[in-house]
Amino acid sequence: PTILAAAGLATPDHMDGRSFLDLASGKQDAKSWRPGLLYEYYWEWNFPHTPTMFAWRTDQYKFITYLGIWDIDELYDLENDPHETNNLIRDPAHRETVQRMRRALYDELQATGGMQIPLGEKRGDGANLRRITGAEAADFPPHVMRKKDRNE
C-alpha cells in the first residue's frame, strides 16, 4: 500500500495493510496512525511446542495470550520493564490494563478477520521425534492445579 500510494494509485480491497506514506513524510503522527501493534503466530507442525499466540503492543504495554497448553497470559510495562522480566498479569493494580489490552487485541482480531484460525495441510508426521534421554516435562505452576479431582 505504501508503494502504491507513492505512485498515486489506490490500494486494492484484497490487499492487507495500509500505506505509511503520511507517517513517513511527517503528515501524520504515529499514535494517530496506529494505536497498537497486533502480533499473530499460529501453531505449526514443525514447531509443536510453540502454541498459537496473539499479542497487542502499545507504547507502554505488551499483552500476550496463548491458545493451547501454555495458557498463562502475560502483561509487561515496557516503559518500566523494557526487558520484560516482570509479568504483571496477576497484579491486581493492573487488572484494568489487562482487560483494556485484551479487549483491544480481540477487537483488532475481529476487525481484521483474525478470529478464524488458518489451517495448513499436514504433509507428514511433523517434527515430533523425542530423545529417550531428553528432559522430563516441567511441573505445572501451582495456580493451575485443582485442589481435588472432580471424582473426589
C-alpha positions in Angstrom: 0.0 0.0 0.0 2.8 2.5 0.7 4.4 2.0 -2.7 1.0 2.2 -4.4 0.3 5.5 -2.5 3.7 6.9 -3.5 2.8 6.1 -7.1 -0.6 7.8 -6.7 -2.6 4.5 -7.0 -5.3 3.2 -4.8 -4.8 0.1 -2.7 -6.9 -2.9 -3.9 -9.5 -4.1 -1.4 -8.0 -7.6 -1.3 -4.6 -6.3 -0.2 -3.6 -6.4 3.5 -2.0 -3.5 5.3 -2.2 0.2 4.7 0.1 3.0 3.5 2.5 4.6 6.0 3.5 7.3 3.5 1.8 10.1 5.5 3.6 8.8 8.6 7.0 8.7 7.0 6.6 12.2 5.5 5.5 13.7 8.8 2.0 14.5 7.8 0.6 12.2 10.5 1.9 11.2 13.9 2.5 7.6 15.0 -0.2 7.4 17.7 -3.0 8.6 15.4 -1.8 6.3 12.6 -1.9 3.2 14.7 -2.8 2.9 18.5 -1.1 -0.5 18.8 0.5 -3.4 17.0 -1.1 -6.8 16.6 1.2 -9.9 16.6 -0.1 -13.3 15.4 1.7 -16.6 15.5 -0.1 -19.8 14.5 0.9 -23.3 15.7 3.0 -25.2 13.2 3.7 -28.9 12.7 7.5 -28.2 12.6 7.4 -26.4 16.0 4.8 -28.4 18.0 5.8 -26.9 21.4 5.1 -23.3 20.2 1.4 -22.6 20.7 -0.8 -20.2 18.7 -0.3 -16.8 20.3 -1.5 -13.3 19.9 -0.1 -10.1 21.3 -1.2 -6.4 21.4 1.6 -3.9 22.0 1.2 -0.2 22.7 3.8 2.4 23.6 3.7 1.4 27.2 2.3 -2.2 27.5 2.6 -5.6 25.8 -0.2 -8.1 26.4 0.3 -11.7 25.2 -2.2 -14.5 25.2 -1.7 -18.2 24.2 -4.1 -20.7 22.7 -3.1 -24.3 23.6 -1.4 -25.9 26.5 0.5 -22.8 27.5 -2.4 -20.8 28.9 -0.6 -18.3 31.1 -1.1 -14.8 29.6 1.5 -12.1 30.0 1.5 -8.3 30.5 4.6 -6.2 30.6 5.1 -2.5 31.3 7.6 -1.7 28.6 8.4 1.8 29.9 9.4 0.5 33.4 10.5 -3.1 32.4 11.9 -3.0 28.8 13.5 -6.4 29.2 10.1 -8.0 30.1 11.2 -9.6 33.3 8.1 -8.9 35.5 4.9 -10.4 34.3 2.1 -8.2 35.6 -0.8 -10.4 34.5 -1.8 -11.3 38.1 -1.1 -8.0 39.7 -4.4 -6.5 41.0 -3.1 -3.0 40.3 -3.0 -3.9 36.5 -6.4 -5.6 36.3 -8.0 -2.8 34.3 -4.9 -2.6 32.0 -5.2 -6.4 31.3 -8.9 -6.0 30.5 -8.3 -3.0 28.2 -5.4 -4.7 26.4 -7.3 -8.0 26.0 -10.3 -6.1 24.6 -8.1 -4.1 22.2 -6.5 -7.3 21.0 -9.8 -9.1 20.3 -11.3 -6.0 18.7 -8.4 -5.8 16.3 -8.6 -9.6 15.6 -12.3 -9.2 14.9 -11.8 -6.2 12.6 -9.1 -7.9 10.6 -10.6 -11.3 10.2 -8.2 -12.9 12.7 -10.8 -14.8 14.6 -10.6 -17.5 12.0 -7.5 -19.6 12.6 -5.8 -20.7 9.4 -5.3 -24.4 8.8 -2.3 -25.7 6.9 -2.2 -29.1 5.2 -0.3 -31.8 7.2 2.2 -33.4 4.9 3.7 -36.0 7.2 4.3 -36.9 10.9 5.7 -33.4 11.7 8.7 -32.9 13.9 7.5 -34.9 16.8 10.5 -37.2 17.5 11.9 -37.1 21.0 15.2 -38.3 22.6 14.8 -41.0 25.1 17.4 -39.3 27.3 15.8 -35.8 26.8 14.5 -33.6 29.6 11.3 -34.6 31.5 8.2 -32.4 31.4 8.2 -29.4 33.7 5.8 -29.3 36.7 2.7 -27.2 36.2 2.6 -23.9 38.2 0.5 -24.3 41.5 -2.2 -21.8 40.4 -3.3 -24.0 37.6 -3.7 -27.2 39.7 -7.0 -28.3 41.1 -7.1 -28.8 44.8 -9.2 -32.0 44.4 -10.1 -34.2 41.4 -13.7 -34.0 40.3 -14.3 -37.6 41.4 -13.2 -36.9 45.0 
